Amino acid sequence: MLQVFADPTRQAEFPFIRQALPWMGDDALPPLLGGARADQLQVQAESIRALGHYRSQASTNVMMRSYLS
């Protein structure tokens, strides 16, 4: 998932990944939390956007940290 977010030529696939998140469940949460701290801005942005599908304390903390920075 993060490899797709890192590849600007695959932007057309981003919506499909976000749509699949409910089926991935909490298994997708750790990679997205890591992606939110990635060096690449695109990976950070897409990971944070995808984290919006989760209602966990960890995802909320990462999104708020990004929003407040």
DAQUIJO-V18313 format. One record per residue. N is the residue number from 1. D_FIRST is the distance of its C-alpha to the first C-alpha in whole Angstrom. Layout:
{{N | D_FIRST} {N | D_FIRST}}
This chain:
{{1 | 0} {2 | 4} {3 | 5} {4 | 5} {5 | 6} {6 | 9} {7 | 10} {8 | 13} {9 | 14} {10 | 11} {11 | 12} {12 | 13} {13 | 10} {14 | 9} {15 | 12} {16 | 10} {17 | 7} {18 | 10} {19 | 12} {20 | 11} {21 | 10} {22 | 14} {23 | 14} {24 | 11} {25 | 14} {26 | 14} {27 | 12} {28 | 9} {29 | 11} {30 | 12} {31 | 8} {32 | 9} {33 | 12} {34 | 12} {35 | 10} {36 | 13} {37 | 15} {38 | 13} {39 | 16} {40 | 14} {41 | 15} {42 | 13} {43 | 10} {44 | 12} {45 | 13} {46 | 10} {47 | 9} {48 | 13} {49 | 13} {50 | 11} {51 | 13} {52 | 16} {53 | 15} {54 | 16} {55 | 20} {56 | 19} {57 | 22} {58 | 19} {59 | 17} {60 | 20} {61 | 21} {62 | 18} {63 | 18} {64 | 22} {65 | 22} {66 | 20} {67 | 23} {68 | 26} {69 | 25}}
